[in-house]
Each structure stands twice: as C-alpha cells, then as structure tokens.
Amino acid sequence: MNRRTVIIAIILLLIIFGIGVALYFGAISPQSPRARQFFGNLPIIGGRAPLGGESPTPTPTPPSDQSRVSDYLLRQIVDKEVMAPAESNERNSLLYLLRDSGHIVSSGFDGREERTVSNLTVLEVFDASWASKKNSVAMFYHEGGVVKKFLNGVATGTRRTFLPQETAAFDWSPDGLSIAYLLKRAEDTALVIADSQNRNPRVVYSTPIPDFTVSWAAKNTILLVSRPSGLAPSLILRFDLVSRSTSILLSGRRGVVVKPLPDASGFLFSQSSASGQAELLARYTFGDRQVTPLAVVTLAEKCAAAPRSKMVYCGVPRQPLGATLPDQWYAGTLSFSDRIVAIDPKDGSVTTLMEGVADVDVVSPFVSTDEQHLFFLDKKTSTLWRLDLATTTPGQ
C-alpha cells in the first residue's frame, strides 16, 4: 500500500467517524440530563468549557432552600372566587362563601371534599363576617342599588333576620352570643347591642361622628374606629360595656387600620405618614396602654395572630409603599405582591416564611387553632391559599 492510499484511507476513516459522532449526539435531546452532562465536559464539542486559561462561567445559583421548601408548603387550595374563609367550630374543616352565589361551602383543610352548607342564593355579596361559633354569618350585599344586611343562620335552630337598613357597621361579640352595630340616625350615630339574632336591641351610646366602624375586641370592650384614610387623621375610641363610658386610645395618626388580637389583650394597627405613605405596624396593649412598633411596614388587615403562641403572621408588600394608603388598596387601584413573615411578640424578631414563590396579595388571614396552618385570600383573585407553619415557623 503506497503512501497516497494510506492517506486516503485515513481521511475516509475520519469522515466516517465524524458522521457517526454527529449521528450519535444528534439522537440525544439537548434538554436531556445526558446531553447536558456530556457536552458540559467537552471543551470544544460542548462549547461550555472555555479554551486556554479563561475563567469558567459561574454556575447559576440554585434557588435557596427556603424557596424550595416554601414552594411545597404554600399552596392554593381553592381556585374559585370565595370570601370570608374561617375554621369550622369543630376545628376540622373550613367554611367560606362563594362570591358568585353567596352559597356557604365547607371543605377539608386541603380544599377537597367540598359540600354545600347553605344553598341560599345571595347575589352581589361584598362583605361577610362569621360568629365565633360559626352558626351564623352576617352578609352585606347589593340589591337594586341598595345595600342590604342580614344574619344568615346556618346551624339548626338559628334563623335568618335582616338588620336595619340604616346599619353602617357591624361586629359579633367574642363569644358569638351578641352583636353590635352602628345605626345612622337623623342627628347622630347610635351604638346598638342585641342578641345574636338581633332580638332586644338597645342603644348604649351615641355620637355625632358619622363615619365610625365597630370592632368588638374583648368581652367588655368595643372599639369605635374612624374609617381609615391616609389623607385624614384617625380616631380610636374604647367603649366600656360595664361603665358605659368612652375613652380615646389613639388620635391624630393617619390611615389607622385596626386588627384585634384573638387573646383580647389589644390590637394590631397600621398607620400612614402625613403624606399618606405606610409606616411601621404596631401593637396596642389594653392593660398598660402601650404602643409597641413592629419591624415591618404593612397594613394590619394583612395580619393574623396565633391564639396560643401569640406569633403574628403578616403579608408584607415586597415593593415600596409609595401610594396613599390604605385608600388606594381598598379602592382596588393598587395591589401588592407579598412575602409572608412571622413576628415573635417576645422580642419583635421577624422571620420570612415565604418570598417570591407566589404572587399573592394577602387579605383575610387567620391561623388554625392547632397553629399548623395560615389561611388567607389572594385579594387579586379571591382564591384561598394555605401556608403550612409546622416546618416554617421558628420554634414549632
């Protein structure tokens, strides 16, 4: 075999080898783990390892452990529009209203095994509030351009009854046996107390101030809170049911939103600066009348406290709060993407439990009695979500 023949044979062998390699690698999907691993180890064919002494391209940082854990622990459990989520009186299921019909539905803590508790159709419901025993729910709705309010008894032996048309605000007593509501009159606004079915109503206080809301925060304490606006000073009065007297708890602060604590020791409140921008969340304690700032900027309506551990869980907007609050948020012209944090009341420390896993605007949060779960609605979609707390909250 002469030299020319040898060279031609070598060239042919190289061509055949090259074709074989191309066919082999072409059969492997570029997205498969095998292709990624193999090409990544070849400096020329893979094109990923640089030639010479160049620095290697940094490997992308994987998601943090917290993100991976939260992605598993945070889940949407009801994907339709609901409102007024609550834990059942038996502590083993959830209750909520369907926005499109007003029907009351029960489900498991995972959103499964739904069943209808009440099929009374009430259209255009915009607000609802459960009695503590979950045997009745107050429903506010539109009908023919008029706002109507009634108590929908869902347990055996409870009845349905309408509240007076002039009712401006409403709340249940902590034990669920009584109700309080504000009644607009010609010259003033009256605070009315009645039993849970609005029998034997009696006026216990009146005020010329027309725009209070009512919150029954403790057995003998009813809070009268001016409707919040970041552009106006707020006033929070305490009405004592024993002495039938009032006292000022907070005044002069703007945009105050109040959320009573479940142990009846006080309330959380958010406030705004003189320009209407949100400031630090704070806690007010009835016993010593102390205000304790908490190290997050959010709205009190985005927070819930655990009944036993006293831990406070909040949705905290991830973006700067430069708008007029809470006005624009209530009006629906502004929404947030929240992280969820836990605040330890003992030392004020803040731990982030979820951030960046889901785009949620937290509202109507509550903690299950066993403190295993935080439930809340996403304000943008009205869907129901659950965050498991047993493995996300420090100390649990």
Secondary structure, DSSP 8 states (H G I E B T S, - for coil): --HHHHHHHHHHHHHHHHHHHHHHHHTS-TTSHHHHHHHHT-TTTT--S-STT-----------HHHHHHHHHEEEEE-S-EEEEEE-TTSSSEEEEETTT--EEEE-TTS-S-EEEE----TTEEEEEE-TTSSEEEEEEEETTEEEEEEEE-STT---EE--TTEEEEEE-TTSSEEEEEEE-SS-EEEEEEETTS-S-EEEEEES---EEEEEEETTEEEEEE---TTSEEEEEEEETTTTEEEEEEEEEEEEEEEE-TTSSEEEEEEE-TTS-B-EEEEEETTTTEEEEEEEE--GGGEEE-TTT--EEEEEESS---S-TTHHHHHTS----EEEEEE-TTT--EEEEE-SSS---EEEEEE-TTSSEEEEEETTT--EEEEE-TTTSTT-
